[in-house]
Amino acid sequence: MSIKTSYSFAPGRQIIIPRDALCRTYGTVITFDETQKVHYEMDVAQLGSLEEEGCLFFLNRKQVYVNNQAPYLLADRLADEIGSVLYPLLLMVDPEGAFKRVINRAEMLDRWEKKKEGIARYYKGAIVEQAITRMDVVLKHDYKLNEAIKSDWFFAVFFARILGKRAFSYKQELDLQFPLVAYGPMVNYRVLGHFDKKEVAEKTFAIQYKGNVCEERSVNDILQKRPVPLERAMGYPGTEAKGSAVLNYLIYKKDYSIRSVWGMVMLQGDPDQKVKFETYHQDTRDRLLKEAVRFDDAGKKSASVV
C-alpha cells in the first residue's frame, strides 16, 4: 500500500508527509461478549502538528484474525476485504487527542472503485449488495466516513481525548462514545480520570478512566439502533440504560503518547453487551515511516507538516 507525498488542505495550503517520522506497531485484541476475539496489528505514526488544527496521524491496519484465524465466514471475509480499502489512513486529531477528520478520502475512493468490481464478481447475494451500497455511501461523503471511523473500536479508544494536552487535565469528566451495537448509534459514557501512583515507572505513568452510561435513550432504544429517545417521546417508561466503562491508559512521559490501553465497556441487557479492549505498543518493531509504507512520489524530499 502507498500514500501520496502531499495533500491539499485548504486554498494555498498543503500538507507534506514526513517520511522520517517514528512508526510504531500496536498489537490489538478486541473480545466481544467473551466469545469472539478479533486481533490485528496497527501501525501508527504521528506526523506533526498543523497550527491550531491539531496533529496528523498515519495508520495502517494489518491482517485481521477472528478467533485466531483469518476470516472464513462470508460476513467476516466481506468485512475484512471492504475494510482494507480504508488503509493506509491519514487522520487529523485535535490538540486534546480526539479524532477530527479523514485527510485522504480521495485515495480511499480510488482504491474502492478498483476493488468493488472484484468483490461483486466473487461474492453474491443480498448481504454483499447491501455492503457494497453502504460503502459507496460512506466513501462519497466526508461526514459518513468520519462517523464510520469513529465507530471503530480502535479509534474510539485510541483517540478518546487522552493524548497530548489531555494528559495535563485528566481529572476532568469526559463524555466518550463507544460502538456497543454494530451499525447502530454510539453509546455515551461519562467517565472521570484517576492518576494511578502504583503504576508510575521510569518511562510511563498510568491514568484510569472509569464511569457509567449517560444516555437519555432507554436500553431498548439503544439495542434497536434508535438515535433518539423514542420510548420516552412516545410516553413509554422504558428501561433505563445502564452500564460501565473502565479504561487504563499507560502514557509515555516523554511525549504523552500511548504505551498501552486495556479495559472493558459494558451495557446491561438480556444478555449484557461486553467488549474487552487491549492494545500494546510493540517497541521492538519501531521504525521510520518510510520503511513501513511506499510513497507514490518517491522523488520528493521529506518535510514537516506545514
C-alpha positions as CSV (number, residue, x, y, z in Angstrom):
1,M,0.0,0.0,0.0
2,S,1.1,3.6,-0.6
3,I,0.3,7.2,0.3
4,K,1.0,10.4,-1.6
5,T,3.7,12.8,-0.5
6,S,1.4,15.8,-0.2
7,Y,-2.3,16.7,0.2
8,S,-4.2,19.9,-0.4
9,F,-5.6,21.1,2.9
10,A,-7.2,24.4,2.0
11,P,-6.7,27.1,-0.7
12,G,-3.0,27.8,-0.8
13,R,-2.2,25.3,1.9
14,Q,-0.7,21.9,1.6
15,I,0.3,19.0,3.9
16,I,3.7,17.5,3.3
17,I,4.1,13.9,4.7
18,P,7.4,13.4,6.5
19,R,9.0,10.1,5.8
20,D,11.3,10.1,8.8
21,A,8.5,10.0,11.4
22,L,8.6,7.2,14.0
23,C,6.2,4.5,13.1
24,R,5.0,2.2,16.0
25,T,3.2,-1.1,15.8
26,Y,0.3,-1.7,18.3
27,G,-0.9,-5.3,18.8
28,T,-4.7,-5.1,19.4
29,V,-7.1,-7.6,20.8
30,I,-10.9,-7.0,21.0
31,T,-13.1,-9.6,22.7
32,F,-16.9,-9.4,22.1
33,D,-19.1,-11.0,24.8
34,E,-16.3,-13.3,25.8
35,T,-17.0,-15.5,22.7
36,Q,-15.5,-13.7,19.6
37,K,-11.9,-12.5,19.7
38,V,-10.6,-10.2,16.9
39,H,-6.9,-9.3,16.8
40,Y,-4.6,-7.5,14.4
41,E,-1.6,-5.1,14.3
42,M,-2.0,-1.4,13.7
43,D,0.9,0.8,12.5
44,V,0.6,4.3,14.0
45,A,2.8,7.4,13.3
46,Q,2.3,10.9,14.5
47,L,3.4,13.2,11.6
48,G,3.5,16.6,13.3
49,S,1.2,19.4,14.1
50,L,-0.7,21.9,11.9
51,E,-1.0,25.2,13.6
52,E,-4.2,25.2,15.8
53,E,-5.8,22.3,13.8
54,G,-4.0,19.6,15.8
55,C,-1.8,16.6,14.8
56,L,-1.7,14.5,11.7
57,F,-1.6,10.7,12.2
58,F,-0.8,7.9,9.8
59,L,-2.4,4.4,10.5
60,N,-2.2,1.2,8.6
61,R,-4.0,-2.0,9.8
62,K,-2.6,-5.4,9.1
63,Q,-4.4,-8.8,8.6
64,V,-7.4,-9.2,10.8
65,Y,-7.9,-12.5,12.6
66,V,-11.1,-13.8,14.1
67,N,-10.7,-16.3,16.9
68,N,-7.1,-16.8,16.0
69,Q,-7.6,-17.5,12.3
70,A,-8.2,-15.5,9.1
71,P,-11.8,-14.7,8.5
72,Y,-13.7,-17.6,6.8
73,L,-17.4,-16.8,7.3
74,L,-18.9,-14.8,4.5
75,A,-19.7,-11.8,6.6
76,D,-16.2,-11.7,8.2
77,R,-14.4,-12.1,4.9
78,L,-16.5,-9.4,3.3
79,A,-16.0,-7.0,6.2
80,D,-12.2,-7.7,6.1
81,E,-12.0,-7.0,2.3
82,I,-14.1,-3.9,2.4
83,G,-12.4,-2.6,5.5
84,S,-8.9,-2.9,4.0
85,V,-9.9,-0.2,1.5
86,L,-9.6,2.4,4.3
87,Y,-5.9,1.8,4.8
88,P,-3.4,3.5,4.8
89,L,-5.3,6.2,6.6
90,L,-4.4,9.8,7.4
91,L,-6.3,11.5,10.2
92,M,-6.4,15.0,11.7
93,V,-6.6,14.7,15.5
94,D,-7.4,17.8,17.6
95,P,-4.9,19.1,20.3
96,E,-6.7,17.1,23.0
97,G,-6.3,13.8,21.1
98,A,-9.8,13.4,19.7
99,F,-10.4,12.2,16.1
100,K,-11.3,15.1,13.9
101,R,-11.4,14.1,10.3
102,V,-10.0,12.0,7.5
103,I,-7.5,13.6,5.1
104,N,-7.1,11.1,2.3
105,R,-10.7,10.2,1.5
106,A,-10.0,10.6,-2.3
107,E,-7.3,7.8,-2.1
108,M,-9.8,5.5,-0.4
109,L,-12.4,6.2,-3.0
110,D,-9.9,5.3,-5.8
111,R,-9.0,2.0,-4.0
112,W,-12.7,1.2,-3.5
113,E,-13.6,1.8,-7.2
114,K,-10.8,-0.7,-8.2
115,K,-11.8,-3.3,-5.6
116,K,-15.6,-3.4,-5.6
117,E,-15.9,-4.8,-9.1
118,G,-13.9,-7.9,-8.0
119,I,-15.9,-8.2,-4.8
120,A,-19.2,-8.1,-6.8
121,R,-17.8,-10.9,-9.0
122,Y,-16.6,-13.1,-6.3
123,Y,-19.3,-12.7,-3.7
124,K,-23.1,-13.0,-4.4
125,G,-26.3,-12.3,-2.5
126,A,-28.3,-9.5,-0.9
127,I,-25.8,-9.1,2.0
128,V,-23.0,-8.4,-0.5
129,E,-25.1,-5.9,-2.4
130,Q,-26.0,-4.1,0.8
131,A,-22.4,-4.0,2.0
132,I,-21.3,-2.5,-1.3
133,T,-24.0,0.1,-1.3
134,R,-23.2,1.0,2.3
135,M,-19.5,1.5,1.4
136,D,-20.4,3.6,-1.7
137,V,-22.4,6.0,0.6
138,V,-19.7,6.1,3.3
139,L,-16.8,7.0,0.9
140,K,-18.7,9.6,-1.0
141,H,-19.5,11.8,2.0
142,D,-17.0,13.2,4.5
143,Y,-19.5,13.1,7.3
144,K,-20.4,9.5,6.7
145,L,-16.7,8.5,6.5
146,N,-15.9,10.3,9.7
147,E,-18.7,8.7,11.5
148,A,-17.6,5.2,10.3
149,I,-14.1,5.8,11.5
150,K,-15.3,7.0,14.9
151,S,-17.4,3.8,15.3
152,D,-14.3,1.5,15.0
153,W,-13.2,0.3,18.4
154,F,-9.5,1.1,17.9
155,F,-10.2,4.7,17.0
156,A,-12.9,5.1,19.7
157,V,-10.4,4.1,22.4
158,F,-7.1,5.3,21.0
159,F,-8.4,8.7,20.1
160,A,-10.6,9.2,23.1
161,R,-9.3,12.7,24.0
162,I,-6.4,11.2,26.1
163,L,-3.4,12.2,24.0
164,G,-1.4,15.4,24.2
165,K,-2.9,18.3,26.2
166,R,-5.5,16.0,27.8
167,A,-2.7,14.3,29.8
168,F,-2.4,17.5,31.9
169,S,-6.1,17.7,32.7
170,Y,-7.1,14.0,33.1
171,K,-9.2,14.8,36.2
172,Q,-11.9,16.4,34.1
173,E,-15.0,14.5,33.3
174,L,-15.2,13.2,29.7
175,D,-18.1,12.1,27.6
176,L,-16.8,9.1,25.5
177,Q,-18.8,7.3,22.8
178,F,-18.4,3.5,22.1
179,P,-19.9,1.3,19.3
180,L,-21.6,-1.2,21.6
181,V,-24.2,-2.1,18.9
182,A,-23.0,-2.9,15.4
183,Y,-24.1,-0.4,12.8
184,G,-26.1,1.5,15.5
185,P,-25.5,4.9,17.1
186,M,-22.7,5.2,19.6
187,V,-23.5,4.8,23.3
188,N,-22.4,7.6,25.5
189,Y,-20.4,7.1,28.7
190,R,-19.4,9.7,31.3
191,V,-16.0,8.9,32.8
192,L,-13.5,10.5,35.2
193,G,-9.8,10.1,35.2
194,H,-7.7,8.9,38.1
195,F,-3.9,9.0,38.3
196,D,-2.6,5.6,39.4
197,K,0.5,6.2,41.5
198,K,1.2,2.5,41.8
199,E,1.8,2.2,38.0
200,V,4.3,5.0,37.7
201,A,7.5,3.7,36.1
202,E,10.7,5.3,34.7
203,K,9.3,6.0,31.3
204,T,5.5,5.8,31.8
205,F,2.6,6.8,34.1
206,A,-1.0,5.4,34.2
207,I,-4.4,7.0,34.1
208,Q,-7.6,5.1,34.7
209,Y,-10.8,6.4,33.2
210,K,-13.9,5.0,34.9
211,G,-17.6,5.8,34.6
212,N,-21.1,4.7,33.5
213,V,-23.6,5.0,30.7
214,C,-25.0,8.6,30.4
215,E,-27.9,8.3,28.0
216,E,-31.5,9.7,27.5
217,R,-32.3,6.7,25.4
218,S,-33.7,3.6,27.0
219,V,-31.8,0.3,26.7
220,N,-34.4,-0.9,24.1
221,D,-33.8,2.3,22.1
222,I,-30.1,1.6,22.0
223,L,-30.5,-2.1,21.1
224,Q,-33.0,-1.2,18.4
225,K,-30.4,1.3,17.0
226,R,-32.5,4.3,17.5
227,P,-30.6,7.6,17.5
228,V,-33.1,9.4,19.8
229,P,-35.1,8.5,23.0
230,L,-38.2,7.3,21.1
231,E,-39.8,5.4,24.0
232,R,-39.7,8.5,26.2
233,A,-41.0,10.6,23.4
234,M,-44.0,8.2,23.0
235,G,-44.8,8.2,26.7
236,Y,-43.4,4.7,27.4
237,P,-41.5,4.3,30.7
238,G,-38.7,2.2,29.0
239,T,-35.8,0.6,30.9
240,E,-33.0,3.0,31.8
241,A,-29.8,2.2,30.0
242,K,-27.1,1.1,32.5
243,G,-23.5,0.0,32.1
244,S,-20.0,0.8,32.9
245,A,-16.6,1.6,31.3
246,V,-13.1,1.1,32.7
247,L,-10.1,2.0,30.5
248,N,-6.5,2.0,31.7
249,Y,-4.0,4.1,29.7
250,L,-0.3,3.8,30.1
251,I,1.3,7.0,28.8
252,Y,4.9,7.8,27.8
253,K,6.3,10.7,29.9
254,K,8.5,11.8,27.1
255,D,5.8,12.8,24.6
256,Y,2.4,11.9,26.2
257,S,1.8,9.3,23.5
258,I,0.1,6.0,24.4
259,R,2.1,2.9,25.5
260,S,-0.9,0.7,26.0
261,V,-4.7,0.7,26.8
262,W,-6.7,-2.1,28.3
263,G,-10.2,-2.3,29.8
264,M,-13.8,-3.2,29.3
265,V,-17.0,-1.4,28.3
266,M,-20.4,-3.0,29.2
267,L,-24.1,-2.3,28.5
268,Q,-26.6,-4.1,30.7
269,G,-29.3,-6.0,28.8
270,D,-30.6,-9.5,28.2
271,P,-27.8,-10.6,27.7
272,D,-25.3,-7.9,28.7
273,Q,-23.1,-6.4,25.9
274,K,-19.5,-6.7,26.9
275,V,-16.4,-5.6,25.0
276,K,-12.8,-6.1,26.3
277,F,-10.2,-4.0,24.6
278,E,-6.4,-4.3,24.6
279,T,-3.7,-2.6,22.6
280,Y,0.1,-2.6,23.3
281,H,3.0,-0.8,21.7
282,Q,5.4,-3.4,20.4
283,D,8.5,-1.2,20.9
284,T,11.0,-3.7,19.3
285,R,9.1,-3.1,16.0
286,D,9.7,0.7,15.9
287,R,10.9,2.0,12.5
288,L,10.8,5.1,10.3
289,L,7.6,5.7,8.3
290,K,9.5,5.3,5.0
291,E,10.2,1.7,6.0
292,A,6.5,1.0,6.8
293,V,4.8,2.3,3.6
294,R,5.6,3.0,0.0
295,F,5.2,6.6,-1.2
296,D,3.7,7.4,-4.6
297,D,6.0,10.3,-5.1
298,A,9.4,8.7,-4.3
299,G,11.5,11.6,-5.7
300,K,10.4,14.4,-3.3
301,K,12.3,15.2,-0.1
302,S,10.7,14.6,3.2
303,A,9.5,17.6,5.2
304,S,7.4,18.5,8.2
305,V,3.7,19.2,8.1
306,V,3.2,22.9,7.1
